[in-house]
Amino acid sequence: MNPTNPNKALWEKGDFTRLAATMRESGETLVQRIGVKPGMKVLDLGCGDGTTALPAAKLGAEATGIDIASNLVEAGNRRAAEAGLTNCQFQEGDASNLEQVDDETFDLVDSIFGAMFAPRPFDVAKEMVRVTRPGGRIVMGNWIPNDPTLVAQILKISSSYLPPPPEGFVSPMIWGIEDKVVERFMAAGVAPDRVAFARDTFVFDYPGTPSAFLAEFKNYYGPTMNAFEAAEKSGRAGELQGELEELFGSQNRSADKRKTMIPATFLRVTVEKKAEWSEGDERHRR
Ligand SMILES: C[S@@+](CC[C@H](N)C(=O)[O-])C[C@H]1O[C@@H](n2cnc3c(N)ncnc32)[C@H](O)[C@@H]1O
């Protein structure tokens, strides 16, 4: 893999496990809701340290996590070993090109705030469809552009402090727009009536104040770290800090204000791959 891949560098920066630690309960709930069953072959794409892969394995699935960040793959394998899970393994890979995965391998491909961050979204949709077995499912969790809740706002605020992205850059947030999602899966050969949408919620649960939680993002979450670095250079770090303090404080729903509990809305996308699938099946194009 290209050592200067900026997508990989962004997520190896800092330590996403610090944030993932606040997402465990929602990860478990989600896996139950999407119907993971014993024996299912599940791919968690853009898995981080296994927020959804570990709970899937605990439910008896054969779970594979693939992530572009080597530090997170290592953390996932460590967590699986610590939990005594022999049916959960993590490996490095790129959602835009899953070259190490055979066609039609998985019953379920889930990607919760993962594949949305990969470049070349049309390739990502194609790869997810390719590695799903006929009759299987893909479930994506995608943040929604301009949504007023936490993560969409962090990414929006952060991007307003960053220099303009390179030409040809496609915002990850486009994965939160239903029409665009349908377009991407259609290009991968999926009929539009096989793509369904629902609004769902992830709750961030942190045992400290909203300011302390913000510090975790500032110190360990690649996109926020980059925003602070850019803001330092332009003399606007105080402004960025202020905007984010206001955001985190106002979104905190914990009754105990020494703690943080922040719900964030996302778009849950479910794709049903038809059982009698054949690649390039033109009947299923609009
Ligand atoms: C916001 S984190 C979410 C991690 C995990 N799904 C969770 O819910 O805790 C985004 C993840 O996507 C991964 N990622 C970003 N681009 C990727 C790519 N091209 N291929 C695979 N994973 C990628 C990052 O390394 C990171 O682990």
The ligand as a MOL file (V3000), in Angstrom:
LIG
                    3D

  0  0  0     0  0            999 V3000
M  V30 BEGIN CTAB
M  V30 COUNTS 27 29 0 0 0
M  V30 BEGIN ATOM
M  V30 1 C -14.6280 7.0230 12.3710 0
M  V30 2 S -13.6380 5.5950 12.3380 0 CHG=1
M  V30 3 C -14.8270 4.3330 12.6610 0
M  V30 4 C -14.2290 3.0340 13.1260 0
M  V30 5 C -15.2260 1.9310 13.5240 0
M  V30 6 N -16.1020 1.5410 12.4470 0
M  V30 7 C -16.0230 2.3520 14.7260 0
M  V30 8 O -17.2460 2.5570 14.5810 0
M  V30 9 O -15.4450 2.4670 15.8110 0 CHG=-1
M  V30 10 C -13.2960 5.4400 10.6060 0
M  V30 11 C -12.5070 4.1990 10.2810 0
M  V30 12 O -12.4580 4.0200 8.8690 0
M  V30 13 C -11.1570 3.5990 8.5230 0
M  V30 14 N -10.8980 3.9030 7.1140 0
M  V30 15 C -10.7610 5.1160 6.5430 0
M  V30 16 N -10.5140 4.9960 5.2300 0
M  V30 17 C -10.4860 3.6620 4.9580 0
M  V30 18 C -10.2610 2.8790 3.7870 0
M  V30 19 N -9.9720 3.4440 2.6230 0
M  V30 20 N -10.3410 1.5440 3.8750 0
M  V30 21 C -10.5670 0.9380 5.0690 0
M  V30 22 N -10.7720 1.6210 6.2120 0
M  V30 23 C -10.7360 2.9530 6.1570 0
M  V30 24 C -10.2740 4.3760 9.4820 0
M  V30 25 O -8.9700 3.8690 9.5930 0
M  V30 26 C -11.0830 4.2900 10.7690 0
M  V30 27 O -10.7660 3.1390 11.5110 0
M  V30 END ATOM
M  V30 BEGIN BOND
M  V30 1 1 1 2
M  V30 2 1 2 3
M  V30 3 1 2 10
M  V30 4 1 3 4
M  V30 5 1 4 5
M  V30 6 1 5 6
M  V30 7 1 5 7
M  V30 8 2 7 8
M  V30 9 1 7 9
M  V30 10 1 10 11
M  V30 11 1 11 12
M  V30 12 1 11 26
M  V30 13 1 12 13
M  V30 14 1 13 14
M  V30 15 1 13 24
M  V30 16 1 14 15
M  V30 17 1 14 23
M  V30 18 2 15 16
M  V30 19 1 16 17
M  V30 20 1 17 18
M  V30 21 2 17 23
M  V30 22 1 18 19
M  V30 23 2 18 20
M  V30 24 1 20 21
M  V30 25 2 21 22
M  V30 26 1 22 23
M  V30 27 1 24 25
M  V30 28 1 24 26
M  V30 29 1 26 27
M  V30 END BOND
M  V30 END CTAB
M  END
